[in-house]
Amino acid sequence: MNDIVHGLGAAAAFGGVGVVLLLLGVGLVDLLTPGKLGRQIWVERNRNAAVLLSSALLGIGGIVFTAILYTYEEFGKGLVSTALFGLLGLVLMAVAFWAVDLLTPGRLGAILVDPEPHPAVWVSASCNLAVAAIVSAAIA
C-alpha cells in the first residue's frame, strides 16, 4: 500500500510540473502571436491559432512524457530534470518560431492569427513538433 501512495505522490508531482509547463506553453504562444490567444481560439474560432497552440502543447507533452519515462532514480533530480527539459523545449520552440519568422515573408505571428486558413500554420506546427522530438531524443 505504501508503494501505491508513493506512486500517487510522484504522479501528482510530475503531473503538476507538466501542467505548469503546458500553461507556460500557452503563455509563450500568446506572447508570440498578436492579440489574445484565448479570444482567437474560443471566440473567433481561429483554426490557425488553434493548430499552433495544439502543436506546442503536444510538443511539451511529448518532452515531459519522455523526461518522466527516462527519469533519474532520485525523485527530486527527476522532477527538476523534467522541468528543465520542458523549459528547454519551450525556449527552443520560441527560437525556432523566430527563425522561421525571419526566413519567411511577412510577420508569421500575424499570418497565424489570420481568420483564413494559411499553410504557414502547418510549417510552424511542424517546427514545434520537430523541436519537441529533438529534445525528447536528447533525453533518451
N, C-alpha and C positions, 0 to 999 in steps of 0.2 A: 504493500500500500504506500509505503514511503517513496518508492520509485515513481509511482503514478503522480503523487503530489509534487515531487521534484520535477518530473517531466512537464506537468502543467505550469509550474512556475517558470521553467525555462521557455516553454512555448509562449507564455504571456510576455516575457521579457523580449524575446526575439520578435514576436508579433508587434509589440509596442515600438521597437526600433523600426520595423518595416512600415508601420503606419506613419510614423514621423517622416521617414524618407519619402513615402508617397505624397504626403502633404507638402513637403519641400519641393517635390517634383511639380505639383500643381502650381505652387508659388513661382517656380522657375519659369514654367511655360507662360504663366500670366505675365511675368516680368518681360519676357522676350517678345511677346505679341502685344500690339496696341489694344487699348480698351480693356474692359473687364472680361476675363476668360469665362467666368460663370455666366455672365449675360450672353456672351457669344454663343455658348453651347445650349443653355437651358431656356433662354428667352428667344434669341434669334435663330436657334436650331441650326447653327452653322456647322456643317459636316466637316469642313476643313479644320476648324479648331478642335472638333471632337476627335478626329483621326490623329492629329498631332499630339493632343493630350493623352489619348489612349496609348499611343506608341511609347510615350515617355513613361507612363505607368507600367506598361508591360515590361519595358526595359529595366526599370528599377526593381520590379517584382522578380525578374529573372536574376538580377545581380544578388538581391537579398536571398533568394532561394539557393543559389549556388554558394553564397557565403555561409549560409547555415548548413548546407549539406556537407561542406568541406571544413566545418568549423574546427577550431582548436579544442583539445580536450578540456582545457581550463575554461570554465564558463565565462568569466569576466573578459578574458582575452578574446574569446569567440564573439562575445557581444560587441566589444569595441571594434574588432576587425570587420564585423558585418556593417556596423555604422560607417566606418571609414571607407570600405569598398563602395557602399551605397553613395556616399558623398562624392567619391572619386568619379563614379558613374555620372552623377548629376553635373559635375564640373565639366567632364569630357563631352557630355551631350550639349552643354551650352557652348563650349568651344567649337564643336562640330557645326552647330547651328550658325554661329557667327562666320565660320569658314565658308559654309555653303552660301550664306548671305553675301559675303564678299566676292565670291566667284560667279554669282549669277546676277542677271539684270534685275533692277527694281529692288524694292525692300521686301525681303522674304516675310517678315512679320506681317506687313500689310497684305501681302498676297494670301497668306494663310488664314486671315480673318475675313477675306472677301466672301460675300454670300454665295458667289458662284463657285462650283467645284473647280479646283485647279490642280493640275498634275504635280505642281511643286510640293503639295502637301505629302504626296507619296514619297518623294525624294527625302523630305525632312523626316518623315516617319521611319523610312528605311534606315536613315542615318542614325536615328535614336536606337533602333533595334540592333544595328551593326555595332555601335559603340558598346551597348549592353553585352552583346555576345563576346566582344573582345575582352571586356573587363571580367566577365564570367569565366572565360577560358584562362585568363591570367590567375584567377583564384584557384582553379582546379589544377 
